[in-house]
Amino acid sequence: MLRLIGEHCRELAWGTAVGMVSEYRRVTVYGSGRDEILGTANSDHDLVVFLEGAGVAGAEAILDAPQWVEWRGGPAHEFSAA
């Protein structure tokens, strides 16, 4: 079983205007007894791409299923500051 973790992250975006902050979700998949950081997501579409890449059919329909996706550090589907 795979489990996708979307952890809300915030960092200073280097090489941009002073004070600009980049926000995203760090995406980690847990399965087969190991953890693998897949990358960063800036939208639900990015999460769907990660899930489809892991072989999950109907990925868009499971973004709100807690047995598949755990949203950490902020509300589900939020990728930037309000």
Phi, psi and omega in degrees: 000136177261149174222124181263129178250124176251097184263121182293129181231155180218133178208158175290128181274106181291146178079013178239185179303145181302134177086356180288136182244136177260132178235142185195180173246125171282129187251123179235138176248135178249126179181157178055033177074016179215161177252142177220122175282121182270331182147210180237148179239140177244003181198166174300324179302319178300318179296319178299318179299317178299314180296316178298322177295335178272003176090017181271119177280144179066037186303322183298328183285347184253006181299335179257010180268110185298339177285346180250318187233130176245121179264123181242145171077007179174170181297152175302143176070009179258125183240353179216168181294145179283000000 
